[in-house]
Amino acid sequence: MPGYFIEDGNDVLSVYETFEKAVEHVREGKESVFIESITTDGLDILVQIQEKYRTKEEVDGWKLKDPNLKFRNYLLENNIATEEELVELEAKIKNRLKMRRICKKIVQSLRWNLHLKIYLRIRKGDRKWKQS
């Protein structure tokens, strides 16, 4: 089985190119492939944890490897996107994430209220499942 190694798994383009080769290999009907990569998962969480156990220089080094920042810089340097376009896109993403968190809280609240109503009805001896 052929294998691929990605030196910097935080480099979006390097990961994309490697997977493109691997997918093409498999689609040609050849055998499966193995891909290994050196990367971090959840850089924000990693940095928070590392600040307790790592030097400031080490933490700053990992922050520079942030895949979002690296890809953002690539888009700007190669005139693929402007600063304004990226700021607008980032704002849209933040809004969607905020709305998702709000919706999740609403659903959790509704679920809790429904469970509470069911519990109270059972406790009162109301075995009928009618809507109130």
N, C-alpha and C positions, 0 to 999 in steps of 0.2 A: 504494500500500500504506500503510495507516495505521500510525502508530508510537506507541509509548508510551515515556515517559522516567521512570525511577525515580530521584529525586534521591538518596535514601539507600538503597542496596541492602543495607545492614546492618539495615534495619528490616523485620523478618519480616512484619508486618501490611501494610505498604505494598507489599511485593513480592507478597504473596498477593492483595491487592485488585487490583493491576494485572494479574496473570496471570488472575484471575477474569474481568475485563473482556475480556481478549484471547481467552481460551478461548471465552467466550460469543459473541464476534464471529465466530470461526472456525466454531463449531458451528452458527451460524445460516446457514451456507453462504456466508458472505462470504469475501472474499479473506484471504490470510495477513497476519500483522502482524509488525512489527519492534519489539523491546523492547530498550531501552538502559538500562543501570544503572551507577551509580558505586558500587563496592564494593571490598572487599579479599578476597583469597583466603588462607585459612590465617592467621588473625590472630596465632596464637602464633608462627609462623615469621616473619611480617612484623615483629612486635615485636622478636624476637631480632635480626633483621637491622638494623632501624631503630636499635636501641640503639647500634650502632656508628657510624651515619651521621646520626642525628637527635638533636635536643635532648631532654631528659627531658620537657619540656612537650609536644612534638609526639607522643612515644610515649604519654604519659598521655592525650592527646586521642584517639588511636586506640583505646586500651584502653576508653575510655568508649563507643566506637561498637561494641563487641563485640555481635554480634546475639544471642548466648545470654544475655548479661547484660541487654540491653534487653528481650528477650522475657520473661525471668524477672521483671524488675521490673514489667512490664505485668501479668503473671498475678497477682502479689502485690497491686499497687495496685487492681486491679479485682475482687479477692476471687474469682478463678477458681480459685486454688490457695493452699494454706497453705504456710508455710515448711517445716513438717514433711513435707508431701507432696512438695515439690520436693527436699528433702534426701534423702528415701527414693528418689525417682526418679533423682536424680543418682548415688546409691550403686549402684543397679541397673545403670545405664548403665556406670559405671566397672568394675563386676564383669564385665559382658559384654565390655567392651573388653579387660580383663585376660585373661579366658578365651580370647578370640579370639587374642590375642598368644601365649598359652601353646600353644593348639592349632596355630597356625601354626608355632611352633618345633618341636613334636612331629612334624608332617608333614614339615617340612624335614629333621629328623634321620632320620626313617624313609626318606625319599627318598634321602638321602645314603648310609645304610646299604645300601639296595637297590642303588644304583649301585656301591658299593664291592664288594658280593658278586658282582655281574655281572662287574665288571672283573677281580676275582681269579679267577673261574671261567674266564673267557676266557684270562687269562694262564696258568693252569695247563693249558690245553688241554681243559678240560671243556666240550664243546659241547652237552651235554645240559642242558636247562632244567628240571631237577627241583627241587622244593622241598627245602630242608634242614631 
